[in-house]
Amino acid sequence: MLAAIASAAVVGIDAYHVVVEVDVAAGLPQWTIVGLPAGAVRESRERVSAAVVNSGFQVPPRRVTINLAPADTRKDGTAFDLPIALGLLVATGQLRNGATDGIVALGELGLDGSLRPVRGVLPVARLLARAPTDPTLILPLPNVPEAALVSSIKISAAESLAMLVDALRRDALSAPPAVAALVNEPEDAADMADVAGQPLAKRALEIAAAGGHAVLMIGPPGTGKTMLARRLPTILPALGEAEALDVVAIHSVAGLVTPGEAPSGRRPFRAPHHTLSAAALIGGGSGPRPGEVSLAHHGVLFLDELQEMPRHVLDALRQPLEEGRVVIARAARSVAFPARFTLVGAMNPCPCGRLGSPNGTSCTCSALDVARHRSKVSGPLADRIDMTVRVPAVPLRVLAESSRAEASCVIRERVELARARQALRYRSFASVTCNAHVHGRWLDANGGIDASARELLATAATRLALSARGYHRVLKVARTIADLDADPGITQRHVAEALHYRTDQRE
């Protein structure tokens, strides 16, 4: 007898429909799984057969053929355990034909028949929300908080195969209990007010938060570069609903969503170690899986000790910084991951770290050492970094002051107002939400730059030998500064401040 159970699989962060066909025929006892199954899928025959028997059902000694359609797309993961088990029960007459109509099943089976959580549930839920029919998504109980973020679909969950089969026999699939929404509370008490001094660096991070610009901080060790970077998410606006779903979908595919808990709705902050590989940064693998640039989507990617990272790894950032996505090409297929993040880099000014230090310690590095140190960041990558800011050592008397600096909530209010002005300006664009993402030529023609500001920018571009990209990135930073000042036009003062952050790259 033949049975067909609807399921789904994920490629990148997009899901597609899969039909699990199970045929039980006369012949020697044998399980055959076709449809380009990966190792975890081929091993499902052992898990499913043990789970079916231990749940009180029978596995007849016959030839079992399982096809995962479409058969020309590689299938990976353990989510097909449940639909294979249901198809086996229908094909052997232990579950009536038609009991599984209108359902989409996902789930890993334990040997005792229990249902265990799987990755990539949210992309599947978003796929079903666009379906012309109204199917019921059946999944393990710990995956319910994630799938429930898509409120327009019907969800049913069970703790074990036996409980699910009993509900299907009685046609009594029940909705899971209500779950909490996204968690938006901050993880800790980090605040910009904790940072003593460094007004220029704080100003640069405020501009970066308001316009989505990349920023590089250069300074000796212990001056607060990491402390500042870790507080950047506290001045960013809260995620919108669509942005939050994108973030959770990426983290679900990567296996970073904790089963049974409400997913986080906070902006991600990723700070990988400087020894990471290009595949870890950009994404890859046989899957492939998202890398750090995608895990930081709509959030912050902080690269500390930038000068210690291999140059070819850093240069891999050029595509995501320019296009907001990563395309990973393999022989069989290409997968695109979104990667729209705010890059924050930190590095020492020289190999010993004491260049320009005012506390009496002298730098022992030669001019050649300093030049080699700075060349770790290639010219094409440096051209894509909007702002470079010096972070000098803070005097001890400033550290001893009891007065607190400006709090994150105050800065965030200004950032939100600037973002609101940008959202209004770019309301006709589908994928542009802030100044860093808009096309430079459009902003040059429609950014409201006055004559004196345009003259200053043209003069500086000639003297500094700015590339076309560098010219437009200065213009974008100036537009963000104007938005923070609630100025409808770009003035000479806005361009001058934006050029200050650009000329720091050449010192």
ABEGO torsion letter per residue (X at the ends): XBBBBBBBBBBEABBBBBBBBBBBBBEBBBBBBBGGBBAAAAAAAAAAAAAAAAAGBBBBBBBBBBBBOBAABBBBEAAAAAAAAAAAAAAAGABBBGAABGBBBBEBBBAAGBBBBBBGAAAAAAAAAABABBBBBBBBAAAAAAAAABAABBBBBBABAAAAAAAAAAGABBBBBBBBBBBABBABABBAAABBEGAAAAAAAAAAAAAGBBBBBBBBBGAGAAAAAAAAAAABBBBBAAAAAAAAAAAAAAGABBBGBBBBABBBBBBBBAABBAAAAAEEEAOBBBBAAAAABGBBBBBBGAAABBAAAAAAAAAAAAAGBBBBBBAABBBBBBBBBBBBBBBBABAAGABGBAAGBBBABBAAAAAAAAAABBAAAAAABABBBBBBBBBAAAAABABBBBBAAAAAAAAAAAAAAAAAAAAABAABABAAABBAAAAAAAAGBBAAAAAAAAAAAAAAGBBAAAAAAAAAAAAAAAAAAGBABBBAAAAAAAAAAAAAAAX
